[in-house]
C-alpha cells in the first residue's frame, strides 16, 4: 500500500469526476469506473453523500494506481484515525461505497438466499448491528412519493420463507421464448417483489440493487452504464410504486416506471426518469 494513505489535499469537484470515464476506451478503467460510479450513486437512496476523500481514492483505483483491496483498506483506515470529527452518515456512505464497488466488480456470484444475506453483511458490517440478519419486527416507512403513506412490507414471521420462495421461483423461471419486452416486465416484477419483502431493518434498497446487478451480469446483460448512478432515487421510488395499492384513490401497483428504468439500463433507451411523474402528492 502507498505510504501517503492519509493525503489530505482537499478536492472540490465542480463537475462529476467520473463523467470522463464513461467514454474511456480502456475496458478495465471503464469497468472500475462503472463500479465506483454505481456504488456512490446508490448511496442517494438513503440520503447519503460520499466525501471528496472517497472520490479521490476511487479515481486512484480507476487509474490503476491502487487495487480494489487497497482502496477499501484506505477508506477503512481513514475512519480509524482520531484526527478529525467525522459525520457518521458520510462515514457510512464512504465505507459502503468502497465495499459495494468491490462486490460489483467481483466475478463470482451465486443466485441464492445465502448470497443475498451475505451481500448485506459485507456492505454493513460494523455499521449496523443487524448486518446480514433478518429483521424480527414489522416496519412501516412514510414515502414522499406516496404522499406520506407506506408500502406494506413483508411480515417479520414470514420473511425467510418469503425470500426463499421468491428466489426459488426466479431460479426455476424459464426465459426462453420471451421477447425483450416480456423479459424486462418479468425482471421488474421480480426485483420489486424482492425489495418489497424488506428483509433487513435498514439497507434493503442498496442490498437489492447489488444483488440485482450481479444477477443481471450472470444473465450476461451489459449493465456498465450510468443509469443506477444517476437514477438511484428513481429506482427506489419505482419499486415503491410497483408495490402500492390504494383502491379508494384509484391507485394500483404498477411496474411501468421500473420498466422504463430497466429499458434505459438494458437497452440503452433514453426514457425520461423523473421522480415527479411517480408521486401521488397533491
C-alpha positions as CSV (number, residue, x, y, z in Angstrom):
1,X,0.0,0.0,0.0
2,X,1.2,3.5,-0.7
3,X,2.7,5.5,2.3
4,X,0.6,8.5,1.5
5,X,-2.6,6.9,2.7
6,X,-3.7,10.0,4.6
7,X,-3.1,12.5,1.9
8,X,-5.4,15.3,3.0
9,X,-5.3,17.6,0.0
10,X,-8.9,18.8,-0.3
11,X,-10.6,18.2,-3.6
12,X,-13.7,20.1,-4.6
13,X,-15.3,19.0,-7.8
14,X,-17.2,21.5,-9.9
15,X,-18.4,18.6,-12.1
16,X,-18.9,14.9,-11.9
17,X,-15.3,13.4,-11.5
18,X,-16.5,10.2,-13.2
19,X,-18.0,11.7,-16.3
20,X,-14.9,11.4,-18.4
21,X,-14.5,7.7,-17.6
22,X,-17.9,6.9,-19.3
23,X,-16.0,7.5,-22.6
24,X,-12.9,5.6,-21.5
25,X,-11.6,3.3,-24.2
26,X,-9.6,1.2,-21.7
27,X,-12.1,-1.5,-20.7
28,X,-10.5,-2.1,-17.3
29,X,-10.7,1.6,-16.4
30,X,-14.3,1.8,-17.7
31,X,-15.4,-1.2,-15.7
32,X,-13.8,0.1,-12.5
33,X,-15.3,3.5,-13.1
34,X,-18.8,1.9,-13.6
35,X,-18.5,0.0,-10.3
36,X,-17.5,3.1,-8.3
37,X,-20.0,5.4,-10.1
38,X,-22.8,3.0,-9.4
39,X,-21.8,2.4,-5.7
40,X,-21.5,6.1,-5.0
41,X,-24.8,6.9,-6.8
42,X,-26.7,4.3,-4.9
43,X,-26.0,6.0,-1.5
44,X,-28.6,8.5,-2.6
45,X,-31.4,6.1,-1.8
46,X,-30.8,6.7,1.9
47,X,-29.9,10.4,1.5
48,X,-26.2,9.8,1.9
49,X,-23.3,11.6,0.2
50,X,-19.7,10.4,-0.1
51,X,-16.6,12.5,0.8
52,X,-14.1,14.0,-1.5
53,X,-11.5,11.6,0.0
54,X,-13.6,8.7,-1.2
55,X,-13.8,10.1,-4.7
56,X,-10.1,10.8,-4.8
57,X,-9.4,7.2,-3.6
58,X,-11.8,5.9,-6.3
59,X,-10.0,7.7,-9.0
60,X,-6.7,6.3,-7.9
61,X,-8.2,2.8,-8.2
62,X,-9.7,3.6,-11.6
63,X,-6.4,4.8,-12.9
64,X,-4.7,1.6,-11.7
65,X,-2.6,3.2,-9.0
66,X,-4.1,1.0,-6.3
67,X,-6.2,-2.2,-6.2
68,X,-9.8,-2.5,-5.0
69,X,-8.5,-4.1,-1.8
70,X,-6.1,-1.2,-1.2
71,X,-8.8,1.3,-1.9
72,X,-11.1,-0.4,0.6
73,X,-8.3,-0.6,3.2
74,X,-7.6,3.1,2.7
75,X,-11.2,4.0,3.4
76,X,-11.5,1.8,6.4
77,X,-8.2,3.1,7.8
78,X,-9.2,6.7,7.2
79,X,-12.1,6.4,9.6
80,X,-10.0,4.8,12.3
81,X,-8.0,8.0,12.9
82,X,-9.0,10.4,15.6
83,X,-7.5,13.4,13.7
84,X,-10.9,14.6,12.6
85,X,-14.5,14.6,13.6
86,X,-16.5,12.7,11.0
87,X,-20.1,12.9,10.1
88,X,-21.4,9.3,10.7
89,X,-23.5,9.3,7.6
90,X,-20.6,10.3,5.5
91,X,-18.6,7.5,7.0
92,X,-21.4,5.1,6.2
93,X,-21.6,6.3,2.6
94,X,-17.8,6.0,2.1
95,X,-17.4,2.6,3.7
96,X,-20.5,1.1,2.0
97,X,-19.4,2.6,-1.4
98,X,-16.0,1.0,-1.2
99,X,-17.4,-2.3,-0.2
100,X,-20.2,-2.2,-2.8
101,X,-17.7,-1.3,-5.5
102,X,-15.7,-4.4,-4.8
103,X,-18.8,-6.6,-4.8
104,X,-20.0,-5.2,-8.1
105,X,-16.5,-5.8,-9.6
106,X,-16.2,-9.4,-8.4
107,X,-16.8,-12.1,-11.0
108,X,-18.3,-14.6,-8.6
109,X,-22.0,-14.8,-7.8
110,X,-24.5,-17.4,-6.6
111,X,-28.2,-16.8,-7.0
112,X,-29.3,-17.8,-3.5
113,X,-30.7,-16.6,-0.2
114,X,-27.3,-17.1,1.3
115,X,-25.8,-14.7,-1.2
116,X,-28.5,-12.1,-0.6
117,X,-27.9,-12.2,3.1
118,X,-24.1,-12.2,2.6
119,X,-24.2,-9.0,0.5
120,X,-26.0,-7.2,3.3
121,X,-23.5,-8.5,5.8
122,X,-20.5,-7.4,3.7
123,X,-21.9,-4.0,3.0
124,X,-22.9,-3.1,6.5
125,X,-20.7,-4.9,8.9
126,X,-19.6,-2.6,11.7
127,X,-22.2,-0.1,10.6
128,X,-25.4,-1.9,11.5
129,X,-25.6,-4.3,14.4
130,X,-28.0,-6.4,12.3
131,X,-25.8,-6.7,9.3
132,X,-26.7,-9.9,7.5
133,X,-29.5,-10.7,9.9
134,X,-33.2,-10.9,9.0
135,X,-35.3,-8.4,11.0
136,X,-37.6,-9.8,13.7
137,X,-40.0,-6.9,13.9
138,X,-42.5,-5.2,11.5
139,X,-41.8,-1.9,9.8
140,X,-43.5,0.9,8.0
141,X,-41.9,3.9,6.2
142,X,-43.5,7.1,5.2
143,X,-42.9,7.7,1.5
144,X,-42.8,11.1,-0.1
145,X,-43.8,9.6,-3.4
146,X,-46.9,8.1,-1.7
147,X,-47.9,11.4,0.0
148,X,-46.7,10.0,3.3
149,X,-48.3,6.6,3.1
150,X,-46.3,3.3,3.4
151,X,-45.8,0.2,1.3
152,X,-47.0,-3.0,3.1
153,X,-43.7,-4.7,3.7
154,X,-43.2,-8.4,4.5
155,X,-44.3,-9.6,7.9
156,X,-41.5,-10.4,10.3
157,X,-42.7,-14.0,10.9
158,X,-42.6,-14.9,7.2
159,X,-39.5,-13.1,5.9
160,X,-37.2,-16.0,5.4
161,X,-39.9,-18.2,3.9
162,X,-41.0,-15.4,1.5
163,X,-37.4,-14.7,0.5
164,X,-36.7,-18.4,-0.1
165,X,-39.9,-18.6,-2.2
166,X,-39.1,-15.6,-4.4
167,X,-35.6,-16.8,-5.0
168,X,-36.6,-20.3,-5.8
169,X,-39.4,-19.2,-8.2
170,X,-37.0,-17.0,-10.1
171,X,-34.3,-19.6,-10.2
172,X,-36.6,-22.0,-11.9
173,X,-38.1,-19.4,-14.3
174,X,-37.6,-20.1,-18.0
175,X,-36.7,-17.0,-20.1
176,X,-36.5,-18.9,-23.3
177,X,-39.0,-17.7,-25.9
178,X,-39.7,-14.4,-24.2
179,X,-39.4,-11.2,-26.1
180,X,-37.2,-8.5,-24.5
181,X,-40.4,-6.6,-23.5
182,X,-41.6,-9.6,-21.7
183,X,-38.2,-10.2,-20.1
184,X,-38.0,-6.7,-18.8
185,X,-41.5,-6.9,-17.4
186,X,-40.7,-10.1,-15.6
187,X,-37.4,-8.7,-14.2
188,X,-39.2,-5.6,-13.0
189,X,-41.7,-7.7,-11.1
190,X,-39.0,-10.0,-9.7
191,X,-36.8,-7.2,-8.3
192,X,-39.8,-5.2,-7.0
193,X,-41.1,-8.3,-5.2
194,X,-37.7,-9.0,-3.7
195,X,-37.4,-5.4,-2.5
196,X,-40.9,-5.4,-1.0
197,X,-40.0,-8.2,1.4
198,X,-37.6,-5.7,3.1
199,X,-35.7,-8.5,4.8
200,X,-33.5,-6.1,6.9
201,X,-34.1,-3.3,9.3
202,X,-32.0,-0.9,7.1
203,X,-30.1,-1.1,3.8
204,X,-32.7,-3.0,1.8
205,X,-32.6,-1.0,-1.4
206,X,-28.8,-1.0,-1.6
207,X,-28.6,-4.7,-1.0
208,X,-31.3,-5.4,-3.5
209,X,-29.6,-3.2,-6.1
210,X,-26.3,-5.0,-5.7
211,X,-27.9,-8.5,-5.8
212,X,-29.9,-7.5,-8.9
213,X,-26.9,-6.1,-10.7
214,X,-25.0,-9.3,-10.0
215,X,-27.9,-11.3,-11.2
216,X,-28.2,-9.3,-14.4
217,X,-24.5,-9.8,-15.0
218,X,-24.9,-13.6,-14.6
219,X,-27.6,-13.4,-17.3
220,X,-24.9,-11.7,-19.5
221,X,-26.6,-8.3,-19.6
222,X,-24.3,-5.4,-20.1
223,X,-25.1,-3.0,-17.3
224,X,-21.9,-0.9,-17.4
225,X,-23.6,2.4,-17.8
226,X,-24.6,5.3,-15.5
227,X,-28.3,4.5,-15.1
228,X,-28.1,3.3,-11.5
229,X,-25.5,6.1,-10.6
230,X,-27.7,8.9,-11.9
231,X,-31.2,7.5,-11.1
232,X,-30.9,5.6,-7.8
233,X,-33.7,7.6,-6.2
234,X,-35.9,7.0,-9.1
235,X,-35.1,3.2,-8.9
236,X,-36.3,3.1,-5.3
237,X,-39.4,5.2,-6.0
238,X,-40.3,3.0,-8.9
239,X,-40.2,-0.1,-6.7
240,X,-42.4,1.7,-4.2
241,X,-45.0,2.3,-6.9
242,X,-44.7,-1.3,-8.0
243,X,-45.9,-2.4,-4.5
244,X,-48.6,0.1,-3.6
245,X,-52.3,-0.1,-3.9
246,X,-54.9,2.4,-2.7
247,X,-58.2,1.5,-4.2
248,X,-60.0,4.4,-2.6
249,X,-57.8,6.7,-4.6
250,X,-57.8,4.6,-7.7
251,X,-54.1,3.8,-7.4
252,X,-52.9,0.4,-8.4
253,X,-49.4,-1.2,-8.2
254,X,-47.6,-0.9,-11.5
255,X,-44.1,-1.8,-12.8
256,X,-44.4,0.6,-15.7
257,X,-41.9,3.1,-14.1
258,X,-39.5,0.4,-13.2
259,X,-39.7,-1.0,-16.7
260,X,-38.6,2.4,-18.1
261,X,-35.6,2.3,-15.8
262,X,-34.7,-1.2,-17.0
263,X,-35.2,-0.3,-20.6
264,X,-32.6,2.5,-20.2
265,X,-30.3,0.2,-18.3
266,X,-30.5,-2.9,-20.5
267,X,-31.5,-1.5,-23.9
268,X,-29.7,1.9,-23.8
269,X,-33.0,3.7,-24.4
270,X,-33.4,7.3,-23.2
271,X,-36.7,7.4,-21.5
272,X,-37.1,10.3,-19.1
273,X,-36.8,9.2,-15.5
274,X,-38.4,11.9,-13.4
275,X,-39.4,11.4,-9.8
276,X,-42.3,13.8,-10.1
277,X,-44.0,11.5,-12.5
278,X,-44.2,8.8,-9.8
279,X,-45.5,11.0,-7.0
280,X,-49.1,10.9,-5.7
281,X,-48.7,14.2,-3.8
282,X,-51.1,17.0,-4.4
